[in-house]
Amino acid sequence: MSTSSVSLPGGTWTLGDLTVTRFGYGAMQLAGPGVMGPPADREGALAVLREAVRLGVTHIDTADAYGPHVTNELIREALHPYVDPLHIVTKVGAIRDADGGWPPARRPEDVRRAVEDNLERLGLDTLDVVNLRLGDARGPVPGSLAEPFATLVDLRRQGLVRHLGVSNATPEQVAEARAIAPVVCVQNMYNLAHRQDDELIDELAEAGIAYVPFFPLGGFTPLQASALTAVAARLDATPMSVALAWLLRRSPNILLIPGTSSVTHLRENIAGAGLTLSDDDLAELDKIGR
């Protein structure tokens, strides 16, 4: 499957030796409710993946824990054999239990098994980027990542992984990972209302490391939501469009991975991220979360 010549908002960024569009696609929502089981509309899920690539997206984010296995199997069915310049970024470090929880799985044998599962389900010999997922469902948890990250480094030496990243990490864990091996991306919760990583984003930008926010429109108080809604109304846009456009403007190293199971919403997200924000708009939005 070839990509189109559509110019996506934000341009591109380089992950190590891989060039990706700053506007990417997160596949988590393609699984069933609670990110468990198959999608209600399998053909619709496949169509979203194919449309993302057709529109020029070259960065797809996934994890074998989504489903589990569901999103990786969908990606393979929709897009394999993968054609340059498409790159798939995945995560290890958590599995799913029967209750839909996300228990950690970071022992060396767990990490190796997860990498092997991702390779098999995606139909790849080498994974482009693997993020080590840390913390828990409530957010980052302090503690050393040395053992599981060293396992990923060993798998990289074996040629099973090309580049490394961390997810749901504290700034101290990011620094620890960088001291062990090169890191090409950090994936944490961040949006207009939750800006605890502002300093980290700027530090990573200076080092040429990507920052990939998840939950771009989550956790707003009514007052914050009112401010965002007011800017969106003034621009005749949706709050999601404004939030995505703000993230692209926030720093050049921010990569977007908004997820959706709808082709229509995918197109709306791409168009919305290209929204032009004035200096007045930015000043008003910057007050949110401060």
CORVEN-V188124 format. One line per field, one symbol per residue. burial: # if it has 24 or more other ideal C-beta (glycine too) atoms within 12 Angstrom, else .. Layout:
burial->???
//
This chain:
burial->#.#....###.#####.#.#############..##.##....####################################..#...###########.....#.###...###.######.##.#.##########....#....#..######.##...############.##.###.################.##.##..#....#########..#...#..###.##..#.###############.#########.#.###.#######.#...#..##..##.
//
